[in-house]
Amino acid sequence: NAIVPFKELCGLSAVANLKQCILALSPRLIGPDSSPVLLFNLKDQYPTVEAQGLLPEVLKKVVTAYEM
């Protein structure tokens, strides 16, 4: 499954669902000024991720794994 590395970077097992991964990531998705660092576009069948400015290295890896 292509999403397994994304789940592991979220700190969850391979059996976790996408919603659980996003919830686990949520504390890291808000910047120091309370602005979002990642936006999820839920318009399409599969949500896309859009970075808002510079991301910490860990979140870069998460985004890369998610987009694969």
PQR file with spaces between the fields and no chain letter, atoms N, CA, C, O and H, PARSE charges and radii, in Angstrom:
ATOM       1  N    ASN     1       0.849   -1.174    0.000 -0.4000 1.5000
ATOM       2  CA   ASN     1       0.000    0.000    0.000 -0.0000 2.0000
ATOM       3  C    ASN     1       0.896    1.239    0.000  0.5500 1.7000
ATOM       4  O    ASN     1       1.817    1.343    0.810 -0.5500 1.4000
ATOM       5  N    ALA     2       0.630    2.156   -0.890 -0.4000 1.5000
ATOM       6  CA   ALA     2       1.469    3.348   -1.059 -0.0000 2.0000
ATOM       7  C    ALA     2       1.373    4.319    0.112  0.5500 1.7000
ATOM       8  O    ALA     2       2.278    5.133    0.298 -0.5500 1.4000
ATOM       9  H    ALA     2      -0.118    2.071   -1.549  0.4000 1.0000
ATOM      10  N    ILE     3       0.322    4.259    0.893 -0.4000 1.5000
ATOM      11  CA   ILE     3       0.120    5.225    1.979 -0.0000 2.0000
ATOM      12  C    ILE     3       0.768    4.768    3.297  0.5500 1.7000
ATOM      13  O    ILE     3       0.783    5.524    4.269 -0.5500 1.4000
ATOM      14  H    ILE     3      -0.412    3.597    0.742  0.4000 1.0000
ATOM      15  N    VAL     4       1.295    3.553    3.336 -0.4000 1.5000
ATOM      16  CA   VAL     4       1.902    3.018    4.563 -0.0000 2.0000
ATOM      17  C    VAL     4       3.047    3.896    5.076  0.5500 1.7000
ATOM      18  O    VAL     4       3.089    4.167    6.276 -0.5500 1.4000
ATOM      19  H    VAL     4       1.283    2.939    2.546  0.4000 1.0000
ATOM      20  N    PRO     5       3.989    4.359    4.221 -0.5600 1.5000
ATOM      21  CA   PRO     5       5.042    5.244    4.754  0.2800 2.0000
ATOM      22  C    PRO     5       4.475    6.523    5.379  0.5500 1.7000
ATOM      23  O    PRO     5       5.014    7.011    6.373 -0.5500 1.4000
ATOM      24  N    PHE     6       3.413    7.063    4.819 -0.4000 1.5000
ATOM      25  CA   PHE     6       2.761    8.248    5.388 -0.0000 2.0000
ATOM      26  C    PHE     6       2.232    7.933    6.780  0.5500 1.7000
ATOM      27  O    PHE     6       2.421    8.715    7.712 -0.5500 1.4000
ATOM      28  H    PHE     6       2.975    6.667    4.012  0.4000 1.0000
ATOM      29  N    LYS     7       1.585    6.813    6.919 -0.4000 1.5000
ATOM      30  CA   LYS     7       1.041    6.418    8.220 -0.0000 2.0000
ATOM      31  C    LYS     7       2.152    6.250    9.252  0.5500 1.7000
ATOM      32  O    LYS     7       2.001    6.655   10.405 -0.5500 1.4000
ATOM      33  H    LYS     7       1.431    6.178    6.162  0.4000 1.0000
ATOM      34  N    GLU     8       3.259    5.656    8.837 -0.4000 1.5000
ATOM      35  CA   GLU     8       4.377    5.452    9.759 -0.0000 2.0000
ATOM      36  C    GLU     8       4.992    6.785   10.189  0.5500 1.7000
ATOM      37  O    GLU     8       5.372    6.942   11.349 -0.5500 1.4000
ATOM      38  H    GLU     8       3.382    5.327    7.901  0.4000 1.0000
ATOM      39  N    LEU     9       5.095    7.753    9.260 -0.4000 1.5000
ATOM      40  CA   LEU     9       5.622    9.075    9.613 -0.0000 2.0000
ATOM      41  C    LEU     9       4.686    9.823   10.553  0.5500 1.7000
ATOM      42  O    LEU     9       5.118   10.703   11.298 -0.5500 1.4000
ATOM      43  H    LEU     9       4.787    7.625    8.317  0.4000 1.0000
ATOM      44  N    CYS    10       3.413    9.474   10.518 -0.4000 1.5000
ATOM      45  CA   CYS    10       2.448   10.066   11.450 -0.0000 2.0000
ATOM      46  C    CYS    10       2.569    9.438   12.832  0.5500 1.7000
ATOM      47  O    CYS    10       2.007    9.945   13.803 -0.5500 1.4000
ATOM      48  H    CYS    10       3.062    8.759    9.913  0.4000 1.0000
ATOM      49  N    GLY    11       3.308    8.327   12.916 -0.4000 1.5000
ATOM      50  CA   GLY    11       3.481    7.641   14.189 -0.0000 2.0000
ATOM      51  C    GLY    11       2.424    6.588   14.436  0.5500 1.7000
ATOM      52  O    GLY    11       2.211    6.165   15.572 -0.5500 1.4000
ATOM      53  H    GLY    11       3.764    7.916   12.127  0.4000 1.0000
ATOM      54  N    LEU    12       1.752    6.157   13.358 -0.4000 1.5000
ATOM      55  CA   LEU    12       0.683    5.169   13.490 -0.0000 2.0000
ATOM      56  C    LEU    12       1.035    3.895   12.742  0.5500 1.7000
ATOM      57  O    LEU    12       1.971    3.868   11.942 -0.5500 1.4000
ATOM      58  H    LEU    12       1.924    6.500   12.435  0.4000 1.0000
ATOM      59  N    SER    13       0.284    2.850   13.008 -0.4000 1.5000
ATOM      60  CA   SER    13       0.521    1.573   12.337 -0.0000 2.0000
ATOM      61  C    SER    13      -0.082    1.588   10.937  0.5500 1.7000
ATOM      62  O    SER    13      -0.836    2.494   10.581 -0.5500 1.4000
ATOM      63  H    SER    13      -0.475    2.872   13.657  0.4000 1.0000
ATOM      64  N    ALA    14       0.256    0.585   10.162 -0.4000 1.5000
ATOM      65  CA   ALA    14      -0.218    0.479    8.782 -0.0000 2.0000
ATOM      66  C    ALA    14      -1.726    0.284    8.691  0.5500 1.7000
ATOM      67  O    ALA    14      -2.305    0.509    7.629 -0.5500 1.4000
ATOM      68  H    ALA    14       0.868   -0.150   10.451  0.4000 1.0000
ATOM      69  N    VAL    15      -2.372   -0.125    9.769 -0.4000 1.5000
ATOM      70  CA   VAL    15      -3.824   -0.352    9.731 -0.0000 2.0000
ATOM      71  C    VAL    15      -4.627    0.906   10.042  0.5500 1.7000
ATOM      72  O    VAL    15      -5.855    0.892    9.961 -0.5500 1.4000
ATOM      73  H    VAL    15      -1.902   -0.308   10.633  0.4000 1.0000
ATOM      74  N    ALA    16      -3.944    1.995   10.396 -0.4000 1.5000
ATOM      75  CA   ALA    16      -4.645    3.258   10.689 -0.0000 2.0000
ATOM      76  C    ALA    16      -5.281    3.800    9.411  0.5500 1.7000
ATOM      77  O    ALA    16      -4.814    3.526    8.305 -0.5500 1.4000
ATOM      78  H    ALA    16      -2.947    2.006   10.462  0.4000 1.0000
ATOM      79  N    ASN    17      -6.352    4.571    9.580 -0.4000 1.5000
ATOM      80  CA   ASN    17      -6.966    5.181    8.401 -0.0000 2.0000
ATOM      81  C    ASN    17      -6.452    6.610    8.230  0.5500 1.7000
ATOM      82  O    ASN    17      -5.768    7.142    9.104 -0.5500 1.4000
ATOM      83  H    ASN    17      -6.732    4.793   10.478  0.4000 1.0000
ATOM      84  N    LEU    18      -6.786    7.217    7.109 -0.4000 1.5000
ATOM      85  CA   LEU    18      -6.287    8.548    6.780 -0.0000 2.0000
ATOM      86  C    LEU    18      -6.718    9.594    7.805  0.5500 1.7000
ATOM      87  O    LEU    18      -5.940   10.483    8.150 -0.5500 1.4000
ATOM      88  H    LEU    18      -7.342    6.785    6.399  0.4000 1.0000
ATOM      89  N    LYS    19      -7.942    9.491    8.285 -0.4000 1.5000
ATOM      90  CA   LYS    19      -8.442   10.451    9.276 -0.0000 2.0000
ATOM      91  C    LYS    19      -7.616   10.379   10.562  0.5500 1.7000
ATOM      92  O    LYS    19      -7.293   11.412   11.147 -0.5500 1.4000
ATOM      93  H    LYS    19      -8.574    8.769    8.005  0.4000 1.0000
ATOM      94  N    GLN    20      -7.274    9.175   11.002 -0.4000 1.5000
ATOM      95  CA   GLN    20      -6.458    9.009   12.202 -0.0000 2.0000
ATOM      96  C    GLN    20      -5.077    9.643   12.015  0.5500 1.7000
ATOM      97  O    GLN    20      -4.535   10.244   12.942 -0.5500 1.4000
ATOM      98  H    GLN    20      -7.536    8.335   10.527  0.4000 1.0000
ATOM      99  N    CYS    21      -4.518    9.506   10.822 -0.4000 1.5000
ATOM     100  CA   CYS    21      -3.206   10.095   10.539 -0.0000 2.0000
ATOM     101  C    CYS    21      -3.265   11.613   10.599  0.5500 1.7000
ATOM     102  O    CYS    21      -2.385   12.248   11.180 -0.5500 1.4000
ATOM     103  H    CYS    21      -4.959    9.018   10.069  0.4000 1.0000
ATOM     104  N    ILE    22      -4.283   12.190   10.009 -0.4000 1.5000
ATOM     105  CA   ILE    22      -4.418   13.647   10.014 -0.0000 2.0000
ATOM     106  C    ILE    22      -4.627   14.152   11.438  0.5500 1.7000
ATOM     107  O    ILE    22      -4.071   15.182   11.817 -0.5500 1.4000
ATOM     108  H    ILE    22      -4.998   11.675    9.536  0.4000 1.0000
ATOM     109  N    LEU    23      -5.420   13.438   12.223 -0.4000 1.5000
ATOM     110  CA   LEU    23      -5.617   13.826   13.623 -0.0000 2.0000
ATOM     111  C    LEU    23      -4.311   13.735   14.414  0.5500 1.7000
ATOM     112  O    LEU    23      -4.040   14.586   15.262 -0.5500 1.4000
ATOM     113  H    LEU    23      -5.872   12.601   11.914  0.4000 1.0000
ATOM     114  N    ALA    24      -3.508   12.714   14.143 -0.4000 1.5000
ATOM     115  CA   ALA    24      -2.226   12.567   14.833 -0.0000 2.0000
ATOM     116  C    ALA    24      -1.259   13.688   14.442  0.5500 1.7000
ATOM     117  O    ALA    24      -0.444   14.120   15.258 -0.5500 1.4000
ATOM     118  H    ALA    24      -3.729   12.023   13.455  0.4000 1.0000
ATOM     119  N    LEU    25      -1.349   14.151   13.207 -0.4000 1.5000
ATOM     120  CA   LEU    25      -0.485   15.225   12.726 -0.0000 2.0000
ATOM     121  C    LEU    25      -0.942   16.609   13.161  0.5500 1.7000
ATOM     122  O    LEU    25      -0.140   17.543   13.187 -0.5500 1.4000
ATOM     123  H    LEU    25      -2.011   13.799   12.544  0.4000 1.0000
ATOM     124  N    SER    26      -2.197   16.754   13.495 -0.4000 1.5000
ATOM     125  CA   SER    26      -2.795   18.081   13.692 -0.0000 2.0000
ATOM     126  C    SER    26      -2.020   19.012   14.628  0.5500 1.7000
ATOM     127  O    SER    26      -1.953   20.206   14.337 -0.5500 1.4000
ATOM     128  H    SER    26      -2.848   15.996   13.474  0.4000 1.0000
ATOM     129  N    PRO    27      -1.430   18.543   15.729 -0.5600 1.5000
ATOM     130  CA   PRO    27      -0.668   19.487   16.567  0.2800 2.0000
ATOM     131  C    PRO    27       0.535   20.099   15.839  0.5500 1.7000
ATOM     132  O    PRO    27       0.971   21.199   16.178 -0.5500 1.4000
ATOM     133  N    ARG    28       1.070   19.390   14.842 -0.4000 1.5000
ATOM     134  CA   ARG    28       2.241   19.887   14.105 -0.0000 2.0000
ATOM     135  C    ARG    28       1.855   20.733   12.895  0.5500 1.7000
ATOM     136  O    ARG    28       2.732   21.260   12.210 -0.5500 1.4000
ATOM     137  H    ARG    28       0.716   18.497   14.566  0.4000 1.0000
ATOM     138  N    LEU    29       0.566   20.871   12.621 -0.4000 1.5000
ATOM     139  CA   LEU    29       0.120   21.577   11.422 -0.0000 2.0000
ATOM     140  C    LEU    29      -0.148   23.055   11.647  0.5500 1.7000
ATOM     141  O    LEU    29      -0.546   23.762   10.722 -0.5500 1.4000
ATOM     142  H    LEU    29      -0.147   20.443   13.177  0.4000 1.0000
ATOM     143  N    ILE    30       0.066   23.523   12.859 -0.4000 1.5000
ATOM     144  CA   ILE    30      -0.147   24.933   13.185 -0.0000 2.0000
ATOM     145  C    ILE    30       1.209   25.570   13.485  0.5500 1.7000
ATOM     146  O    ILE    30       1.985   25.050   14.287 -0.5500 1.4000
ATOM     147  H    ILE    30       0.389   22.948   13.611  0.4000 1.0000
ATOM     148  N    GLY    31       1.483   26.689   12.840 -0.4000 1.5000
ATOM     149  CA   GLY    31       2.747   27.396   13.022 -0.0000 2.0000
ATOM     150  C    GLY    31       2.785   28.167   14.328  0.5500 1.7000
ATOM     151  O    GLY    31       1.790   28.214   15.052 -0.5500 1.4000
ATOM     152  H    GLY    31       0.853   27.111   12.189  0.4000 1.0000
ATOM     153  N    PRO    32       3.928   28.775   14.638 -0.5600 1.5000
ATOM     154  CA   PRO    32       4.081   29.519   15.894  0.2800 2.0000
ATOM     155  C    PRO    32       3.142   30.718   16.011  0.5500 1.7000
ATOM     156  O    PRO    32       2.814   31.146   17.117 -0.5500 1.4000
ATOM     157  N    ASP    33       2.714   31.255   14.881 -0.4000 1.5000
ATOM     158  CA   ASP    33       1.790   32.394   14.914 -0.0000 2.0000
ATOM     159  C    ASP    33       0.336   31.948   14.747  0.5500 1.7000
ATOM     160  O    ASP    33      -0.527   32.751   14.394 -0.5500 1.4000
ATOM     161  H    ASP    33       2.981   30.907   13.982  0.4000 1.0000
ATOM     162  N    SER    34       0.075   30.680   14.999 -0.4000 1.5000
ATOM     163  CA   SER    34      -1.258   30.062   14.914 -0.0000 2.0000
ATOM     164  C    SER    34      -1.811   29.998   13.496  0.5500 1.7000
ATOM     165  O    SER    34      -3.014   29.813   13.313 -0.5500 1.4000
ATOM     166  H    SER    34       0.776   30.028   15.286  0.4000 1.0000
ATOM     167  N    SER    35      -0.963   30.147   12.501 -0.4000 1.5000
ATOM     168  CA   SER    35      -1.413   29.992   11.121 -0.0000 2.0000
ATOM     169  C    SER    35      -1.103   28.570   10.659  0.5500 1.7000
ATOM     170  O    SER    35      -0.140   27.967   11.132 -0.5500 1.4000
ATOM     171  H    SER    35       0.014   30.298   12.649  0.4000 1.0000
ATOM     172  N    PRO    36      -1.903   28.029    9.745 -0.5600 1.5000
ATOM     173  CA   PRO    36      -1.662   26.655    9.285  0.2800 2.0000
ATOM     174  C    PRO    36      -0.391   26.564    8.444  0.5500 1.7000
ATOM     175  O    PRO    36      -0.091   27.468    7.663 -0.5500 1.4000
ATOM     176  N    VAL    37       0.350   25.475    8.606 -0.4000 1.5000
ATOM     177  CA   VAL    37       1.528   25.246    7.779 -0.0000 2.0000
ATOM     178  C    VAL    37       1.203   24.306    6.620  0.5500 1.7000
ATOM     179  O    VAL    37       1.926   24.262    5.624 -0.5500 1.4000
ATOM     180  H    VAL    37       0.107   24.742    9.240  0.4000 1.0000
ATOM     181  N    LEU    38       0.117   23.562    6.757 -0.4000 1.5000
ATOM     182  CA   LEU    38      -0.374   22.693    5.685 -0.0000 2.0000
ATOM     183  C    LEU    38      -1.875   22.884    5.552  0.5500 1.7000
ATOM     184  O    LEU    38      -2.594   23.010    6.543 -0.5500 1.4000
ATOM     185  H    LEU    38      -0.471   23.598    7.566  0.4000 1.0000
ATOM     186  N    LEU    39      -2.329   22.901    4.320 -0.4000 1.5000
ATOM     187  CA   LEU    39      -3.765   22.944    4.067 -0.0000 2.0000
ATOM     188  C    LEU    39      -4.158   21.678    3.326  0.5500 1.7000
ATOM     189  O    LEU    39      -3.457   21.241    2.414 -0.5500 1.4000
ATOM     190  H    LEU    39      -1.745   22.798    3.514  0.4000 1.0000
ATOM     191  N    PHE    40      -5.271   21.097    3.716 -0.4000 1.5000
ATOM     192  CA   PHE    40      -5.801   19.927    3.033 -0.0000 2.0000
ATOM     193  C    PHE    40      -6.949   20.376    2.148  0.5500 1.7000
ATOM     194  O    PHE    40      -7.897   21.002    2.621 -0.5500 1.4000
ATOM     195  H    PHE    40      -5.841   21.453    4.457  0.4000 1.0000
ATOM     196  N    ASN    41      -6.866   20.054    0.854 -0.4000 1.5000
ATOM     197  CA   ASN    41      -7.933   20.357   -0.088 -0.0000 2.0000
ATOM     198  C    ASN    41      -8.811   19.118   -0.182  0.5500 1.7000
ATOM     199  O    ASN    41      -8.380   18.076   -0.676 -0.5500 1.4000
ATOM     200  H    ASN    41      -6.095   19.545    0.470  0.4000 1.0000
ATOM     201  N    LEU    42     -10.034   19.237    0.291 -0.4000 1.5000
ATOM     202  CA   LEU    42     -10.939   18.086    0.358 -0.0000 2.0000
ATOM     203  C    LEU    42     -11.940   18.057   -0.788  0.5500 1.7000
ATOM     204  O    LEU    42     -12.917   17.310   -0.724 -0.5500 1.4000
ATOM     205  H    LEU    42     -10.385   20.083    0.692  0.4000 1.0000
ATOM     206  N    LYS    43     -11.724   18.854   -1.839 -0.4000 1.5000
ATOM     207  CA   LYS    43     -12.671   18.930   -2.954 -0.0000 2.0000
ATOM     208  C    LYS    43     -12.674   17.666   -3.802  0.5500 1.7000
ATOM     209  O    LYS    43     -13.724   17.234   -4.278 -0.5500 1.4000
ATOM     210  H    LYS    43     -10.931   19.461   -1.890  0.4000 1.0000
ATOM     211  N    ASP    44     -11.507   17.078   -3.988 -0.4000 1.5000
ATOM     212  CA   ASP    44     -11.402   15.895   -4.836 -0.0000 2.0000
ATOM     213  C    ASP    44     -11.675   14.628   -4.039  0.5500 1.7000
ATOM     214  O    ASP    44     -11.836   14.661   -2.819 -0.5500 1.4000
ATOM     215  H    ASP    44     -10.654   17.428   -3.601  0.4000 1.0000
ATOM     216  N    GLN    45     -11.723   13.510   -4.760 -0.4000 1.5000
ATOM     217  CA   GLN    45     -11.982   12.228   -4.107 -0.0000 2.0000
ATOM     218  C    GLN    45     -10.890   11.902   -3.090  0.5500 1.7000
ATOM     219  O    GLN    45     -11.170   11.372   -2.015 -0.5500 1.4000
ATOM     220  H    GLN    45     -11.593   13.483   -5.751  0.4000 1.0000
ATOM     221  N    TYR    46      -9.643   12.224   -3.442 -0.4000 1.5000
ATOM     222  CA   TYR    46      -8.517   11.982   -2.542 -0.0000 2.0000
ATOM     223  C    TYR    46      -7.952   13.335   -2.133  0.5500 1.7000
ATOM     224  O    TYR    46      -7.536   14.098   -3.004 -0.5500 1.4000
ATOM     225  H    TYR    46      -9.416   12.654   -4.316  0.4000 1.0000
ATOM     226  N    PRO    47      -7.921   13.663   -0.847 -0.5600 1.5000
ATOM     227  CA   PRO    47      -7.461   14.989   -0.404  0.2800 2.0000
ATOM     228  C    PRO    47      -6.025   15.286   -0.846  0.5500 1.7000
ATOM     229  O    PRO    47      -5.166   14.405   -0.824 -0.5500 1.4000
ATOM     230  N    THR    48      -5.781   16.522   -1.242 -0.4000 1.5000
ATOM     231  CA   THR    48      -4.429   16.951   -1.578 -0.0000 2.0000
ATOM     232  C    THR    48      -3.901   17.845   -0.460  0.5500 1.7000
ATOM     233  O    THR    48      -4.674   18.400    0.322 -0.5500 1.4000
ATOM     234  H    THR    48      -6.479   17.237   -1.260  0.4000 1.0000
ATOM     235  N    VAL    49      -2.579   17.977   -0.394 -0.4000 1.5000
ATOM     236  CA   VAL    49      -1.927   18.755    0.655 -0.0000 2.0000
ATOM     237  C    VAL    49      -1.187   19.916    0.005  0.5500 1.7000
ATOM     238  O    VAL    49      -0.509   19.745   -1.009 -0.5500 1.4000
ATOM     239  H    VAL    49      -1.952   17.526   -1.029  0.4000 1.0000
ATOM     240  N    GLU    50      -1.323   21.100    0.599 -0.4000 1.5000
ATOM     241  CA   GLU    50      -0.636   22.288    0.094 -0.0000 2.0000
ATOM     242  C    GLU    50       0.141   22.937    1.235  0.5500 1.7000
ATOM     243  O    GLU    50      -0.433   23.339    2.247 -0.5500 1.4000
ATOM     244  H    GLU    50      -1.874   21.239    1.423  0.4000 1.0000
ATOM     245  N    ALA    51       1.460   23.030    1.051 -0.4000 1.5000
ATOM     246  CA   ALA    51       2.308   23.663    2.068 -0.0000 2.0000
ATOM     247  C    ALA    51       2.104   25.171    2.048  0.5500 1.7000
ATOM     248  O    ALA    51       1.926   25.767    0.986 -0.5500 1.4000
ATOM     249  H    ALA    51       1.925   22.703    0.229  0.4000 1.0000
ATOM     250  N    GLN    52       2.131   25.779    3.216 -0.4000 1.5000
ATOM     251  CA   GLN    52       2.005   27.226    3.372 -0.0000 2.0000
ATOM     252  C    GLN    52       3.318   27.766    3.920  0.5500 1.7000
ATOM     253  O    GLN    52       3.471   27.914    5.132 -0.5500 1.4000
ATOM     254  H    GLN    52       2.275   25.295    4.079  0.4000 1.0000
ATOM     255  N    GLY    53       4.257   28.058    3.043 -0.4000 1.5000
ATOM     256  CA   GLY    53       5.560   28.543    3.484 -0.0000 2.0000
ATOM     257  C    GLY    53       6.535   27.404    3.724  0.5500 1.7000
ATOM     258  O    GLY    53       6.353   26.296    3.221 -0.5500 1.4000
ATOM     259  H    GLY    53       4.132   27.938    2.058  0.4000 1.0000
ATOM     260  N    LEU    54       7.570   27.692    4.499 -0.4000 1.5000
ATOM     261  CA   LEU    54       8.611   26.708    4.792 -0.0000 2.0000
ATOM     262  C    LEU    54       8.116   25.698    5.815  0.5500 1.7000
ATOM     263  O    LEU    54       7.467   26.047    6.802 -0.5500 1.4000
ATOM     264  H    LEU    54       7.718   28.593    4.908  0.4000 1.0000
ATOM     265  N    LEU    55       8.439   24.442    5.554 -0.4000 1.5000
ATOM     266  CA   LEU    55       8.030   23.363    6.456 -0.0000 2.0000
ATOM     267  C    LEU    55       9.235   22.823    7.210  0.5500 1.7000
ATOM     268  O    LEU    55      10.342   22.790    6.673 -0.5500 1.4000
ATOM     269  H    LEU    55       8.966   24.158    4.753  0.4000 1.0000
ATOM     270  N    PRO    56       9.026   22.397    8.457 -0.5600 1.5000
ATOM     271  CA   PRO    56      10.094   21.672    9.158  0.2800 2.0000
ATOM     272  C    PRO    56      10.399   20.374    8.403  0.5500 1.7000
ATOM     273  O    PRO    56       9.548   19.857    7.678 -0.5500 1.4000
ATOM     274  N    GLU    57      11.591   19.863    8.572 -0.4000 1.5000
ATOM     275  CA   GLU    57      12.031   18.671    7.840 -0.0000 2.0000
ATOM     276  C    GLU    57      11.078   17.483    8.020  0.5500 1.7000
ATOM     277  O    GLU    57      10.803   16.761    7.062 -0.5500 1.4000
ATOM     278  H    GLU    57      12.282   20.283    9.161  0.4000 1.0000
ATOM     279  N    VAL    58      10.581   17.282    9.223 -0.4000 1.5000
ATOM     280  CA   VAL    58       9.668   16.160    9.484 -0.0000 2.0000
ATOM     281  C    VAL    58       8.405   16.294    8.639  0.5500 1.7000
ATOM     282  O    VAL    58       7.943   15.314    8.054 -0.5500 1.4000
ATOM     283  H    VAL    58      10.805   17.868   10.001  0.4000 1.0000
ATOM     284  N    LEU    59       7.847   17.496    8.570 -0.4000 1.5000
ATOM     285  CA   LEU    59       6.635   17.689    7.772 -0.0000 2.0000
ATOM     286  C    LEU    59       6.920   17.580    6.282  0.5500 1.7000
ATOM     287  O    LEU    59       6.046   17.156    5.526 -0.5500 1.4000
ATOM     288  H    LEU    59       8.222   18.292    9.045  0.4000 1.0000
ATOM     289  N    LYS    60       8.118   17.951    5.839 -0.4000 1.5000
ATOM     290  CA   LYS    60       8.486   17.759    4.432 -0.0000 2.0000
ATOM     291  C    LYS    60       8.432   16.278    4.079  0.5500 1.7000
ATOM     292  O    LYS    60       7.934   15.900    3.018 -0.5500 1.4000
ATOM     293  H    LYS    60       8.828   18.295    6.454  0.4000 1.0000
ATOM     294  N    LYS    61       8.949   15.442    4.980 -0.4000 1.5000
ATOM     295  CA   LYS    61       8.930   13.999    4.748 -0.0000 2.0000
ATOM     296  C    LYS    61       7.499   13.476    4.717  0.5500 1.7000
ATOM     297  O    LYS    61       7.167   12.614    3.902 -0.5500 1.4000
ATOM     298  H    LYS    61       9.353   15.749    5.842  0.4000 1.0000
ATOM     299  N    VAL    62       6.657   13.991    5.595 -0.4000 1.5000
ATOM     300  CA   VAL    62       5.254   13.567    5.637 -0.0000 2.0000
ATOM     301  C    VAL    62       4.558   13.933    4.331  0.5500 1.7000
ATOM     302  O    VAL    62       3.845   13.111    3.756 -0.5500 1.4000
ATOM     303  H    VAL    62       6.926   14.691    6.257  0.4000 1.0000
ATOM     304  N    VAL    63       4.760   15.160    3.860 -0.4000 1.5000
ATOM     305  CA   VAL    63       4.128   15.612    2.615 -0.0000 2.0000
ATOM     306  C    VAL    63       4.627   14.786    1.438  0.5500 1.7000
ATOM     307  O    VAL    63       3.837   14.383    0.585 -0.5500 1.4000
ATOM     308  H    VAL    63       5.339   15.828    4.327  0.4000 1.0000
ATOM     309  N    THR    64       5.920   14.533    1.384 -0.4000 1.5000
ATOM     310  CA   THR    64       6.481   13.725    0.301 -0.0000 2.0000
ATOM     311  C    THR    64       5.892   12.321    0.309  0.5500 1.7000
ATOM     312  O    THR    64       5.525   11.799   -0.744 -0.5500 1.4000
ATOM     313  H    THR    64       6.562   14.861    2.078  0.4000 1.0000
ATOM     314  N    ALA    65       5.797   11.712    1.466 -0.4000 1.5000
ATOM     315  CA   ALA    65       5.222   10.366    1.572 -0.0000 2.0000
ATOM     316  C    ALA    65       3.751   10.376    1.182  0.5500 1.7000
ATOM     317  O    ALA    65       3.278    9.436    0.544 -0.5500 1.4000
ATOM     318  H    ALA    65       6.094   12.136    2.321  0.4000 1.0000
ATOM     319  N    TYR    66       3.024   11.413    1.551 -0.4000 1.5000
ATOM     320  CA   TYR    66       1.598   11.505    1.240 -0.0000 2.0000
ATOM     321  C    TYR    66       1.373   11.653   -0.258  0.5500 1.7000
ATOM     322  O    TYR    66       0.437   11.067   -0.803 -0.5500 1.4000
ATOM     323  H    TYR    66       3.408   12.177    2.070  0.4000 1.0000
ATOM     324  N    GLU    67       2.220   12.429   -0.931 -0.4000 1.5000
ATOM     325  CA   GLU    67       2.029   12.705   -2.347 -0.0000 2.0000
ATOM     326  C    GLU    67       2.432   11.550   -3.244  0.5500 1.7000
ATOM     327  O    GLU    67       2.098   11.552   -4.428 -0.5500 1.4000
ATOM     328  H    GLU    67       2.980   12.905   -0.488  0.4000 1.0000
ATOM     329  N    MET    68       3.142   10.563   -2.715 -0.4000 1.5000
ATOM     330  CA   MET    68       3.578    9.437   -3.543 -0.0000 2.0000
ATOM     331  C    MET    68       2.466    8.543   -3.888  0.5500 1.7000
ATOM     332  O    MET    68       2.669    7.546   -4.582 -0.5500 1.4000
ATOM     333  H    MET    68       3.414   10.561   -1.753  0.4000 1.0000
